[in-house]
Amino acid sequence: MKFSIKLLLCTMIVMAIAFGFSGFYFVNYVFETALDREVGQALDENSILRFAFETAALNVPAKYDVLQDHTIEQIASNMETGGHDSSRLLRLSDEEKNVLYISSGFEADNGLLDQTDENTKTYRVIRQEDSYYIQTGITVNALDRILYLETLKDVSEVFRERQLGFSVYRRVTILMLVFGTVLMLVISSWLTKPIRLLTRATKRMAAGDYGYRARQISNDELGQLTTDFNHMANVLEENINKLEEEIQAREDFVAAFAHELKTPLTAIIGYADMLRSRKLDEEKSFLSANYIYTEGKRLEAMSLRLLDIIVTKKEEVQFQLVPAASLFDYLKDMFVSHTEMEFHFQYEPGMVRAEANLIKSVLVNLLDNACKASEPGSPIEVRGKLTERGYRFEVKDVGVGIPREEQKNITKAFYMVDKSRSRSKNGAGLGLALCAEILLLHGSKLEIESEPGKGSCISFVLPDKGGAV
């Protein structure tokens, strides 16, 4: 179903409900007002009849000390036929609430009579067949007798007027809804025009026309939506360009990987062919075998690093609270045999939220890179401290350093600042790429401070005690 039709239907439903409730309230308000007026008149008429009865009783000749029942009937009969209202209905009852006089057609029960006493004036609305009446009750004091006077007033016309009001209002409501439907159909079509333009734009973009933009025809929320859509289209176009750049980067990665394989494989094949095709002296045989072993180990390390990067991107990491001291103890055990370097460990106690094995791999790679970048005997500092952001790990060396323009590229696979130096120490430019992927899983990243010739300080921050970085 089209949005314009939904808008039309919702508007019509709201209008129908609004008309229904407002009409019911209006007609019922008029009815209640008219009924209250009739009740007031009935009560006033009841009071007038009481006064007339008491006056008539006083004018009765003083033959008896107490007003007789037949006299009461006579007065009541005169009151019934003596008024302007020929439909007046009366009922008079004695002290015991026994009926002394009742008009023909007075068929009400004794419910109201039972509620009436000397200090109470009562009334109620009753229905008899298709007619409605207001029944009133009041006490009458006549010659030391307490009588009960009840009247019935026909108010059927008030109820008929209410029924007529509802009927007229229903017809008016139907006419208004028909007219409103036509009007809202035009309005909804006009209001939804920006949506149709956006739909056309999405179809054009889905067909590959990423440069197409929707035309803005209003300054309201839909106009803002058009602006946001065009902005989204711009971002989408940029992302597509980035994807194309990423595809190009992957092609460059494959080319770099092939190049990294070509050089050592060529050397390995050449030296292996030399060993098998001719007889060499012991020293040359050892050098050839050593070169084959060294290049083979470098290829093995490169393959393992690539595998780690692929696995790290795909696996789901389970984080736990890990004591920072256990990570530094692991590093001490790993590099205890590196006697050619001078390691300094300094750290504060703390807990970090991490996957311990992955973070150990990051720290080992950073220390390994620091060793490769430093001359034998150089100091390497490994520090840990608590900060407001979390627990900070730092690895600092006094090696060759990294130029500022190279720092943004060192986490790319196969990127090496000094290729000759890295290859001489079995490097392949994959260690920091692995570190960056692992830290990304932990919501962190490498922070690099370096100056050529003065060394580097590479650090990262992990959340402590489960908090956010």
PyMOL commands that set and color helices and strands:
alter all, ss='L'
color gray80, all
select helices_A, chain A and resi 3-58+69-82+111-115+156-191+193-206+221-277+282-314+324-334+356-373+404-407+419-424+431-441
alter helices_A, ss='H'
color red, helices_A
select strands_A, chain A and resi 89-93+99-102+122-128+131-142+145-154+320-323+342-347+351-354+379-386+391-397+447-451+455-462
alter strands_A, ss='S'
color yellow, strands_A
deselect
rebuild
show_as cartoon
